[in-house]
Amino acid sequence: MVNSSTTGRRGLAINTPVQMTAFVFGVVFLLVGIAGFIPGITTDYGDMSSAGHHPPSALLLGIFAVSVLHNIVHLLFGIAGLALARSFNTARIYLIGGGAVYAVLWLYGLVINLNSAANFVPLNTADNWLHLVLAVAMIGLGVVFGRKAATTTETGTPPSV
């Protein structure tokens, strides 16, 4: 019997907060990846490059720089979130590891000249701030929710002393 969980295809049960958080991040990344390919949601859609160091012209919601590569990475990151939400351990790894990736990407965006050939993703200032927020949120939620579930046994009862 599954108690207060979200059940998906093939009886996938999302039983813990860390799993639900990974699932939600996965869904959001999938939606962002899809939105990056929709004209109107992405401004200057016709000028979107596949990747490269050219100044970003295609902007998701008129704010965040996107490219075909950028959108594909969001889609893959979303798929990973959905797949890794299946268990407590992999959901925790997805959140903390994904947050670490975003922390590195944030640092990269700070160090490079956004108008140089090094900006192959492409990134802009709004992306840098978003990457910082994602890094802090994903790592923080992975650690906080990871600790809470680790203090209970598989039966849901606190460990005996």
Secondary structure, 3 states (H helix, E strand, C coil): CCCCCEECHHHCEECCHHHHHHHHHHHHHHHHHHHCCCECCEECHHHCCCCCCCCCCCEECCCEECCHHHHHHHHHHHHHHHHHCCCHHHHHHHHHHHHHHHHHHHHHHHHCCCCCCCCCCCCCHHHHHHHHHHHHHHHHHHHHHHHHHHCCCCCCCCCCC
